[in-house]
Amino acid sequence: MLETPRKLSYLAVMKIVQVASELFPYVKTGGLADAAGSLSATLAGHGHNVSVFLPGYRAVLDHHDASGIERLLRIKIEMGDVFMSGEVRVFSPRPNQKIYLICRDELFDRKGVYGNGERDYEDNYHRYIFFCKGVIESLRQLNLQADIVHAHDWQAAMLPLLLRYTERRTATPLALKTIFTIHNIAFQGLFPMRSFHRTNLPDELRGVDGVEYYGQMNFLKAGILFADRVTTVSPRYAQEIQTPEFGCGLDGVIATRAEDLAGLLNGIDTTVWNPATDTHLPATYTAADLAGKATCRTGLLKKLKLDPASPDIPVYGMVCRLTEQKGVQLLLANRDFFLNNDVRLAILGAGDKRLEQAVRDLAAAAPRKIGLAMRLDEAMSHLIEAGSDYFLMPSLFEPCGLNQMYSLAYGTPPLVTQVGGLHDTVRDADAPDTAATGTGITFAPDAHALRDGLRRSLALFADKPRHAAVQARGMATDNSWDKAAQSYEHLYAEML
């Protein structure tokens, strides 16, 4: 944790600009939306002046919570050898927060956010260069005089570079400091180098010391190199991405910014993820009274048409994209555990077609023990968190992870691999040095280690007092964004 500078407390009011391609509850495809939405809302709640910039997607303009959207100004953006017009719209969902939408129907009025479901849009480079330039032009015209401009992931990664270049070219200060956050280094925004001309940047930035990466243009690299500070979404992940194993080819680039790199753990939105107030559940509950959790457990099994399970039979839950990153193949390698033991398994998710079929085959082998919902379903994800006795996250890598924190809050001890934010948030209940403080079960990211973790979970579940103690410690853990946002406030203040 960074220390607060003596002369500038993190409580000092700052003008903060957040720039992201997703924002909960308006548009979401993954954890980025949750993080950007919760961070900006929490900072506003702490009294800072927060401006959020988001592409003007159809989903946002049509969202029932985005009421009172107003047309604010017209912008004209230089995109290579042409100028393209756009519109900036604005609404204010809460005090101290305004959300600005960079709109151009041709680019953002589409059903999908990044693609059509089968493949990414071929003009994504064009869309997000326009978005970044639209943010900069809005900062200039609105004279926001930002203390901090905070860009998230590859879609906004060109912003720090384009902003500083614009300041130099126009002699107009736009922001005191810039920060770039890597939510997942595996997604880098790689495009043919011919797309570089859309940036209107000098040719020297086309090379290896600029945005070039093995003959392509790499948006994420630009953010890493040209932001004043770089952050990731957990301390462990900040260490991991400096290694070839987890750096996805950019570990060398990260190494050049090691002194400017910080890992700040995300939080969870406790107004949405709270078993005491969760409207998605058939019954609510607290750490002091878990009766409602038993009701949720029964409701989950009934919803998935699984056989009832006595209190001595553990229910395992899993909510994720069905991809190799999430360790689905490790789960499949342990199919015998779920087929041969008297347990229940609830899986919610979709993704890789090959893995989807393999999961279907697993469920078909024991249809009364293994339930599958192959879709995106917010209500179902809440029910699995509440109705399960254990939550499975065997990820091969996990920059931060949110479901393990949801699980802790819902009294559902997580079984997680020792990677990224999972390592930072879950303590192993069996390890000698953490047994007294354990909140779940941790293991190495391989099939054999998962098998051992599953066996240990059976032993823990059979020891009801110890299992209850693990539950209670998890539910007492503070993973709220109110706590997490303070880390960003410290960093912002240190920079200023």
WOTAPE-V485844 format. One record per residue. N is the residue number from 1. RES is the residue in one letter. OMEGA is omega in whole degrees, 0 to 359 (* if undefined). D_CENTER is the distance of its C-alpha to the mean C-alpha in whole Angstrom. Layout:
[[N;RES;OMEGA;D_CENTER] [N;RES;OMEGA;D_CENTER]]
//
This chain:
[[1;M;178;20] [2;L;178;22] [3;E;178;25] [4;T;177;26] [5;P;185;28] [6;R;188;32] [7;K;182;33] [8;L;179;29] [9;S;177;28] [10;Y;177;24] [11;L;178;25] [12;A;182;27] [13;V;181;26] [14;M;172;24] [15;K;188;24] [16;I;177;20] [17;V;176;18] [18;Q;182;15] [19;V;183;14] [20;A;180;12] [21;S;177;12] [22;E;180;10] [23;L;175;10] [24;F;11;11] [25;P;191;13] [26;Y;178;15] [27;V;185;13] [28;K;168;10] [29;T;181;9] [30;G;185;6] [31;G;178;2] [32;L;181;4] [33;A;180;6] [34;D;182;6] [35;A;181;5] [36;A;181;8] [37;G;183;10] [38;S;180;11] [39;L;183;11] [40;S;179;14] [41;A;181;15] [42;T;178;16] [43;L;176;17] [44;A;178;20] [45;G;177;20] [46;H;174;22] [47;G;179;24] [48;H;175;22] [49;N;189;23] [50;V;174;20] [51;S;180;20] [52;V;177;17] [53;F;186;17] [54;L;173;16] [55;P;181;18] [56;G;179;20] [57;Y;175;19] [58;R;182;22] [59;A;181;19] [60;V;182;19] [61;L;181;22] [62;D;186;23] [63;H;185;21] [64;H;179;23] [65;D;181;21] [66;A;183;21] [67;S;177;25] [68;G;179;27] [69;I;180;26] [70;E;172;29] [71;R;188;30] [72;L;182;30] [73;L;175;31] [74;R;178;32] [75;I;176;30] [76;K;190;32] [77;I;175;30] [78;E;181;32] [79;M;185;30] [80;G;183;32] [81;D;177;36] [82;V;172;35] [83;F;180;34] [84;M;181;32] [85;S;178;31] [86;G;182;29] [87;E;176;28] [88;V;176;26] [89;R;186;25] [90;V;167;24] [91;F;184;24] [92;S;184;23] [93;P;181;21] [94;R;177;22] [95;P;177;24] [96;N;180;23] [97;Q;171;21] [98;K;177;21] [99;I;181;19] [100;Y;181;21] [101;L;175;21] [102;I;191;22] [103;C;164;24] [104;R;188;26] [105;D;181;27] [106;E;186;27] [107;L;191;24] [108;F;179;22] [109;D;182;24] [110;R;182;23] [111;K;180;22] [112;G;179;19] [113;V;182;16] [114;Y;182;16] [115;G;185;19] [116;N;182;21] [117;G;178;20] [118;E;180;22] [119;R;178;21] [120;D;174;19] [121;Y;183;22] [122;E;182;24] [123;D;180;24] [124;N;177;20] [125;Y;181;21] [126;H;182;24] [127;R;187;21] [128;Y;167;19] [129;I;177;22] [130;F;179;24] [131;F;181;20] [132;C;179;20] [133;K;177;24] [134;G;176;24] [135;V;181;22] [136;I;179;25] [137;E;177;27] [138;S;177;26] [139;L;181;26] [140;R;184;29] [141;Q;182;31] [142;L;179;29] [143;N;184;30] [144;L;178;27] [145;Q;185;28] [146;A;168;25] [147;D;182;24] [148;I;166;21] [149;V;187;19] [150;H;182;15] [151;A;185;14] [152;H;171;10] [153;D;193;10] [154;W;184;13] [155;Q;178;14] [156;A;188;15] [157;A;179;16] [158;M;187;20] [159;L;181;20] [160;P;179;21] [161;L;180;24] [162;L;180;25] [163;L;181;25] [164;R;178;27] [165;Y;178;29] [166;T;178;30] [167;E;181;31] [168;R;184;33] [169;R;184;35] [170;T;183;35] [171;A;180;36] [172;T;178;33] [173;P;183;31] [174;L;181;28] [175;A;177;25] [176;L;183;26] [177;K;177;23] [178;T;176;20] [179;I;175;17] [180;F;180;14] [181;T;175;11] [182;I;177;10] [183;H;177;6] [184;N;186;8] [185;I;178;12] [186;A;179;13] [187;F;193;12] [188;Q;183;15] [189;G;180;17] [190;L;182;20] [191;F;177;23] [192;P;184;27] [193;M;179;28] [194;R;178;30] [195;S;183;27] [196;F;185;28] [197;H;178;31] [198;R;182;29] [199;T;186;27] [200;N;177;31] [201;L;179;30] [202;P;184;33] [203;D;181;34] [204;E;178;34] [205;L;177;30] [206;R;189;30] [207;G;186;31] [208;V;177;29] [209;D;177;29] [210;G;189;27] [211;V;184;25] [212;E;178;26] [213;Y;182;25] [214;Y;176;28] [215;G;179;29] [216;Q;175;26] [217;M;185;24] [218;N;181;21] [219;F;185;19] [220;L;179;16] [221;K;179;19] [222;A;179;21] [223;G;180;18] [224;I;186;18] [225;L;195;22] [226;F;173;22] [227;A;178;20] [228;D;175;22] [229;R;179;19] [230;V;177;16] [231;T;169;13] [232;T;190;11] [233;V;170;8] [234;S;178;11] [235;P;181;15] [236;R;181;15] [237;Y;176;13] [238;A;176;15] [239;Q;186;18] [240;E;186;17] [241;I;174;16] [242;Q;180;20] [243;T;178;21] [244;P;183;22] [245;E;186;21] [246;F;186;17] [247;G;178;18] [248;C;177;18] [249;G;182;21] [250;L;181;20] [251;D;177;21] [252;G;178;24] [253;V;178;22] [254;I;182;20] [255;A;179;23] [256;T;180;25] [257;R;186;22] [258;A;181;22] [259;E;181;24] [260;D;185;21] [261;L;177;18] [262;A;176;17] [263;G;182;14] [264;L;186;12] [265;L;174;11] [266;N;175;8] [267;G;177;10] [268;I;179;10] [269;D;185;12] [270;T;171;15] [271;T;179;17] [272;V;184;15] [273;W;181;15] [274;N;185;18] [275;P;180;21] [276;A;185;24] [277;T;188;23] [278;D;182;21] [279;T;178;23] [280;H;189;21] [281;L;175;23] [282;P;176;27] [283;A;177;28] [284;T;182;26] [285;Y;179;26] [286;T;178;26] [287;A;181;26] [288;A;181;30] [289;D;185;31] [290;L;182;29] [291;A;180;31] [292;G;179;29] [293;K;176;26] [294;A;177;29] [295;T;178;30] [296;C;179;26] [297;R;178;27] [298;T;180;30] [299;G;179;28] [300;L;181;26] [301;L;179;28] [302;K;181;31] [303;K;182;28] [304;L;177;27] [305;K;177;31] [306;L;178;31] [307;D;176;34] [308;P;181;34] [309;A;177;33] [310;S;179;35] [311;P;179;34] [312;D;181;34] [313;I;183;32] [314;P;175;29] [315;V;179;26] [316;Y;178;23] [317;G;178;20] [318;M;178;17] [319;V;182;14] [320;C;166;12] [321;R;181;13] [322;L;181;16] [323;T;179;16] [324;E;179;17] [325;Q;183;14] [326;K;176;14] [327;G;181;17] [328;V;179;19] [329;Q;176;22] [330;L;175;22] [331;L;182;22] [332;L;178;25] [333;A;179;27] [334;N;182;27] [335;R;182;29] [336;D;178;32] [337;F;183;30] [338;F;180;29] [339;L;188;33] [340;N;179;35] [341;N;178;34] [342;D;181;34] [343;V;173;30] [344;R;180;28] [345;L;178;25] [346;A;182;23] [347;I;175;20] [348;L;177;18] [349;G;177;16] [350;A;180;17] [351;G;182;17] [352;D;186;19] [353;K;180;23] [354;R;179;25] [355;L;175;22] [356;E;181;22] [357;Q;180;26] [358;A;178;26] [359;V;176;24] [360;R;180;27] [361;D;178;30] [362;L;180;29] [363;A;181;28] [364;A;180;32] [365;A;179;33] [366;A;189;33] [367;P;178;32] [368;R;180;33] [369;K;186;31] [370;I;181;28] [371;G;185;26] [372;L;172;24] [373;A;188;22] [374;M;183;21] [375;R;169;19] [376;L;186;16] [377;D;184;17] [378;E;181;15] [379;A;180;19] [380;M;179;19] [381;S;177;16] [382;H;181;17] [383;L;178;20] [384;I;178;19] [385;E;184;18] [386;A;188;21] [387;G;180;23] [388;S;173;22] [389;D;176;24] [390;Y;176;22] [391;F;184;18] [392;L;173;18] [393;M;181;15] [394;P;187;17] [395;S;173;14] [396;L;169;16] [397;F;184;13] [398;E;184;10] [399;P;175;8] [400;C;186;7] [401;G;176;7] [402;L;185;7] [403;N;178;10] [404;Q;177;12] [405;M;172;12] [406;Y;183;13] [407;S;178;16] [408;L;181;17] [409;A;185;18] [410;Y;179;19] [411;G;182;22] [412;T;185;20] [413;P;181;21] [414;P;169;18] [415;L;190;19] [416;V;172;17] [417;T;184;17] [418;Q;181;18] [419;V;171;15] [420;G;182;12] [421;G;176;11] [422;L;177;13] [423;H;185;16] [424;D;189;15] [425;T;182;15] [426;V;178;17] [427;R;186;21] [428;D;183;23] [429;A;181;26] [430;D;182;29] [431;A;184;28] [432;P;184;31] [433;D;180;30] [434;T;183;27] [435;A;183;29] [436;A;181;30] [437;T;187;26] [438;G;180;24] [439;T;181;22] [440;G;179;21] [441;I;181;22] [442;T;183;21] [443;F;178;22] [444;A;183;22] [445;P;173;20] [446;D;188;23] [447;A;181;25] [448;H;180;28] [449;A;176;26] [450;L;178;24] [451;R;177;27] [452;D;179;28] [453;G;179;25] [454;L;178;26] [455;R;179;30] [456;R;179;29] [457;S;177;27] [458;L;179;30] [459;A;179;32] [460;L;182;30] [461;F;179;30] [462;A;179;34] [463;D;189;34] [464;K;179;33] [465;P;180;34] [466;R;178;32] [467;H;179;29] [468;A;179;29] [469;A;177;29] [470;V;176;26] [471;Q;184;24] [472;A;179;26] [473;R;178;24] [474;G;182;21] [475;M;179;21] [476;A;181;23] [477;T;178;20] [478;D;176;18] [479;N;184;14] [480;S;175;14] [481;W;176;13] [482;D;177;16] [483;K;184;17] [484;A;182;13] [485;A;179;14] [486;Q;177;18] [487;S;177;17] [488;Y;178;16] [489;E;176;19] [490;H;182;21] [491;L;178;19] [492;Y;182;20] [493;A;179;24] [494;E;180;24] [495;M;183;24] [496;L;*;26]]
//
